[in-house]
């Protein structure tokens, strides 16, 4: 939820005035590295 709130806050700010027609994925990096699994045994 915090990541989504930060993206929403950015998009509502003056700094995002040039962003138009984009899909912004906020998934904690899952879409970038979906196949990295924790080692067996864990920590």
C-alpha positions in Angstrom: 0.0 0.0 0.0 2.8 2.5 0.7 4.4 1.9 -2.7 1.0 2.6 -4.4 0.5 5.7 -2.3 3.9 7.0 -3.3 3.2 6.5 -7.0 -0.2 8.2 -6.7 1.4 11.1 -4.8 4.1 11.5 -7.5 1.5 11.4 -10.3 -0.5 14.1 -8.6 2.6 16.3 -8.1 3.9 19.0 -10.4 6.9 16.8 -11.1 4.7 14.4 -13.2 3.4 17.1 -15.5 4.9 15.4 -18.6 3.6 11.9 -17.9 0.7 11.0 -20.3 -0.8 7.7 -21.4 1.5 5.4 -19.5 0.9 2.1 -17.6 2.8 2.2 -14.4 3.2 -1.2 -12.7 3.7 -1.1 -8.9 4.3 -4.7 -7.8 7.4 -4.6 -5.7 9.6 -5.8 -8.6 7.7 -9.0 -9.3 7.3 -8.1 -13.0 11.0 -7.5 -13.4 12.2 -10.8 -11.7 9.3 -13.2 -11.4 11.4 -16.3 -11.3 13.7 -15.5 -8.4 12.6 -17.8 -5.5 14.0 -17.9 -2.0 16.5 -20.7 -1.3 15.2 -23.8 0.4 15.6 -23.7 4.1 14.9 -20.0 4.2 16.2 -17.6 6.8 
